């Protein structure tokens, strides 16, 4: 019992001190120590093996993606390409639709198979310009990107290549387009309610006098008449097309990580080649782009390290056993179980994998429609996974130079509260229609 309390307290402490402005590395270590001591685990093994293995796994696996993604975003910004694209989008849709533009741009990228981490680095420079021109608070960019990349395109849209939509197929024998009606209904709900919520919060902030204020690392051109210094919007779009097209083209031919890294490299090289004379200091841009990736990478890896510590203590198995033993309608029990495990691990894919590996076949044996099981499980994985200690949340905030106190309330609403609302819709549809 003490161990279970320790895990809950550790997560609460991690969230609290992160809100108080503590760095993620000391916060994750202190919280890990609480888990270790309350579960009577070996301190040295837990920290030097479990924590470090989690950190090494994430940092080693995603190092190139973070570096290349950050560099691509930096070059797009320094070359004027991001501003050119943003101004074109504003011409087409109007700057008052900046929230919808950022959300849909992110959604299109993620639905096209672009990794969420890459989307963050790619969309952020464009969003900075859009929000500056619209006069919207920068902190709400995080909610827009999270809504577009970590909600409906991650779990609900039929056919999405996200891992959260692929994991159930391995156990349930379904396809990526499972329960299309349920998926489309929940996607529409998340998109509409999310955009309306962010727009409401934006209008509220602006009415109180809050406007756009760039961070110290943000590259945002202030001159309004820089058309001659920017590439034509078609040329500016080309690197994005190369990156997205490369990822899609290589999806079935190479390991997904290899394909993303190759596509990003091609995008960086092409952006440099098309805009060499427009970039004021190409070497400085290179150094800053690579350097800016390190803190987001290490901070996210530290949270993964904390998650590895939690997964190796007895209390975690008690949580899993409790979650999987809930006696409700299978779809209701499934939604609770996946959410609880994803919330503890701070990972949608982690929570979904554990559920499917341990109880997927048992739930299938109840006779519930496999497609309904698939879609409900996938949507459920995208709820409590986005609590403040989530690695993806940490990455979004770090890349954008925001704190939990500044941005998490709105980010959390669109990635936790709204997806849970969609989950209720999915469960009801699963019970009455499937």
N, C-alpha and C positions, 0 to 999 in steps of 0.2 A: 504493500500500500504506500509506503514511504517513497518508493521508487516512482510510482505513478504520479504522486504529488510533486515529486522533484522535477519530472519532465514538464508538467503543467507550469510550475513556478519558473522553471528555466526559460520557457518560451515567453512567459509574461515579463520576466526581467529583461530578456533580450528586446522585446518590443518597447518596454518602458524606457530603458536607457538609450535605445536608438532614437526615440522621440526627444530625449533630453540632449541629443547632440553628441553622444559618444561615438567613437569610431567603430566600424563594424568588426574589425579584428579583435580589439579588447572585449567588445560586447559578446562576440561569439565564444571567446575563450572563457569568460566568466560564466556564461550560461552553460557551457560544456562542463565546467567544474561542478556546477550545481547538480547536473545530471549524474555525473560520475560519483560524487560523494553520497548522494541520496540513494543511489543504486549499489553502493559498495563495490564499485568497479575499480580495477587497477588504474591508478592515475596515469602512470607512465605509458602503459599500453594504450589506454584510451586516447591520450593526447598525441604521443609520438607515432602511433600506428593508425588508429581509426581516424582521428582528426586529420592527421597529415595525409593519410591515404585519400580521404575525401577531397582535401585541398589539391593534392597532386593530380587526382583523377580529373577534376574539373579544369584546373589551370592547364594541365598538359593536353587535354582533349580539345579545348576551345581557345588555346593561346593564339593560333594563327587567325582564327575567325575574328577574335577581338582586335588584334593588331591590324589586320587588313580592313576590317569593317570600320574601325576608327580612322584609318588612313584614307579610306575611300570618302568618308564623310568630310574629313578635313580638306581634301583636295577639291571636292565638289563645292565646298564653301569658299575656299581661297580663290578658286578660278572664276567665281561668279556664276557657275552653273546652277547651284541651288537657288540663287536669287532669280535667275532667268526662268527656271521652271516654275518657281513660286509665283512670279509676276504673270506668267502665262495662265496658270491655273486661276489666279485672281481675275484675269481678263475674261476667262470663260465663265466662271461661276460667281465672281464678286467676292471682295475681301470679307464681307460679312458672313460668308460661309466657310471661313477658315477652319472651324471645328469639323465640319462635314468633310472638307477636302483632306485634312490630315488623317481623319479616321478611315475614310474610304481608301486613301492611298496606301495606308498600312495594311488594310484588309486585303487589297488586291495583291500586294506583295506576298503576304503570308499564305493566301489561298493559292498563289502561284508556286508555293513551295520554298519561298525565301525564309531562312531561319529568322526567328524573332530577334535574336541579337543583331543580325545584319540589318534588319528593318530599323531597329533603334538608331543605329549609326547613319543609315541612309536617309531616313525621314527627318531626323532632327534638324539638320541644316535648313531644309525646306520649311519646316514648321516654324523655325525661328523667324524667318522672313515674313511668312504669312501672319503670324501673331503680332509681329512688330507693326506691320502695315495696318492690321485691324485694330491695334491698340489693346489687345487682350493680354491678361497676365500670363507670363511664361510658365508658371507652375501648372497650368491646366494642359500644357502640351503632354505631360506624362499620362494624364487620364485619356486623352485622345489616342495616343499611340497604344496604350494598354487595351483600350476598347477595340481598336481595329485589329490588333495582333494577338491578343491573349484571351479572347472571349469566343465569339461565334465562329470565327474562321479556325480556331484551334480545336473546338470540341463539337460544334453543332452542324456546320455546313456539310451536306452530303458531298463526298468525294474529296474533302480536304486532305492533303498529304501529311498533315500534322501527325506526329507520333501518337498523340492522344486518340486519334481516330484509327490508327493502325493496330495498336496493341490488342483491342478486343477481337479483331479478325483472326488473330493467331489461336485464340482459345474457343471462340464461339462459332467459327466457320462462316462468319458473315463477310460482307464486302465493305469497302470504304463508303459506299452510298447507302448503307443500312438505314432503315426508317426515314426515308427522305421527307415525308410530310411532317413528321415530328421535328426533324432537323431544321427544315425551312421555317416552320412556325416559331421555333425557339430563336433562330437566328434573327428573324425580323423583330421579335420582341426585344432582344438584347441590343440590336443596332438602334432602333427607334428610341427606346427608353434611355439608352446611354447617351445618345446625341442630345436629346431633350434635356437630360439632367445636366450635362456639361454646359450647354448653352444657357440654362437657367443660372447656374453658378457663375458663369462668365458675366452675364448681364448684371447679376447682383454685385459682383466684384467691381465692375466698371462703374456702376451707379454710386459706389462708395469711394470712387476716386482712384481705384487700383488700376494700373496700366502696365504696359510691357517694360520690364527692366532686365537687360541682358546680364548674364553672369560674367565673371572675369575671364573665363576661357571661351566664351561665345564669340564667334566671328559673324558679326552682323553689319553690313554696310549701311551707313546712315544717310548717304547722299541719295537724293531722289532722282537725279539725272545722270545715272551711270550707264545708260543704255549702250554707249560705245565701248565700255569696258567689259561688258558681259557677252558671252557667246550667244548666238542665235538659239532660241529655245529648242529647235530640232537637234542641233549639235549637243546642247546640254543634256537632252534626253538620251542620246546614243549610249553613253556609258551605262545608264540604268537599264536600257534594253539589252545590252551585252551581258550585264550581270544576271538579270532575270532569265534571259534566254539561255545563257550558259548553264544556269542551275537546272532549268527544266530539261534541256537537251541531254545533260549528263546524269540525270537522276537514275536512269535504269542501267547506265554503263559503268559508273564508278561509285565507290563508297560516297555517301552523301556529303561527308565532311570534305573529302578531296574535291568533289565537284564544286562546292561552295567556295573553297579556297582558290581554286583555279579561276572561277568566274570573277571573284573579287579582285584577284591579281590583274586579270584582263581589264576590268573596269578602271582600276587605278592607272594602269599604263595608258589606256586610251584617253582618260581624262587629262593626264599630263601631256600626252602627245597633241591633243586638240587645243590645249590652253597654256602651253609652256610660257608664252610671252605675256599672258594675262596674270600669271601667278607672280606676285611681287618677289617672293623669296622661296623658290622651289625646295631648297634644302631645309629651310626652317619649317616649311609645311610638312615635309617628310618626317622630320624629327618630332615635331609636335603631334602629328597624327599618330605615330607609333607610341610616343610617350603617354599620350592621353588615354590609351587603352589599358595601361597597367593597373591603375587603382581600381577601376570597375571590375577588372578580371580578378584581382586578388581578393577584393571585398566579397564578390560573389562566391569565389572558391572557399572563403572562410565560412560562409553560411552553409555551404555544402559539407564542409568539414564538421560543423556542428551537427548537421543531419546524420552524418556517418556515426558520430558518437551516440546519438539517440538510438539509431537502429541496432546498435550492438549491446544495449542494456536490456535486462529482463522485462522492464516496464513496457518497452515498446511492443513486445510480443503480447503482453496483457492487453494493451490497447487494441491490437489487431484482433485478438480473440474476442474481445468485447464487441468490436465493430462488426465482426463477421457472424456473431451469434445473436444479432437482433431478430426478434420474432415478429416480423411484420409481413405484409405483402412483399414478395421478392423484390419488386421494383423499389418499394420504399426502403426496405432493408439495404438494398444495394446502394441507393443514393446516400444513406447515412454512412454506410461502411466506407465507401470510396472517399467521401468528404472528410471523414475523421482521419483516415490514414494520410490523405494528401495534405491535410492541415498540419499534422505532426511533422511530416517530412518536409513541408514547404515546397512540395513538388507534385504537380499534376500527374506527370508521367510516372513518378515513383509510386504515388498512391495507387494509381490505376494498375500498374504492373504487379504490385503486391496483392491486390485484390484478385486480379485475373489468375495469377499463379496459384493462389491458395484456395479460392472458392469459386472461380469462374465456372468450372464444370458442374459443381454442386448446384449453383443457381440455374444453370442450363437444364439440369435434370428435373427441376420443378415443373417443367412444361411451359414456362413463360416464353413468349415469342423471342427468338434469339436476336432479331433486329431491334426490338424494343430494349432488351437487355444491353445491347451494344450501345445504342444512342444514349440511354439514361446513364450508363456507366461513364461514357465519354464526357457528357455534360457535367456530371457530378464531380469529375476530376478537376473541373475548372472553377470551383467555388472557393473553399477554404484554403486551396493551394496558394492563394495570393494574400495571405496574412502578411504583416510587416516583415516577418523573418524570411520570406520567400526570396530565393536567389534571383529570380527574374525581377522582382520588385526592387531589390537592391541595385541591380544592373541599370534599370531604367532611371532611378534617382541619381545614381553616381554619374552616368553618362551625361545627364542633363544638368548636373551641378545643383541638385535640389536635395532638401532634407525631408525626412518623414513628416516633420511638423508642417512643412510648407505644402507638400503635395499628396501625402498618403490618403487623407480623408476622401478626396475626390477619386483618386486612383483606386482605392479600396472599394468605394461604392460601385464603380463600374465593373470591377473584376471579382467582387465577392457577393455583394447584395443583389445586383441585377442577374448574374448567372444563377444564383440560388432561386430567384424568382422564375427564371426560365426552366430550372430543374423541376419546380412544382408543376409547371405546364407540361413538361415531358412525362412526368410520372402519371399525371391525370390522363394524358393522351394514351400512354402505354396501357393503363388499366382499362380504359373504356373503348379504345379503338383497335388494340392489337391482341 
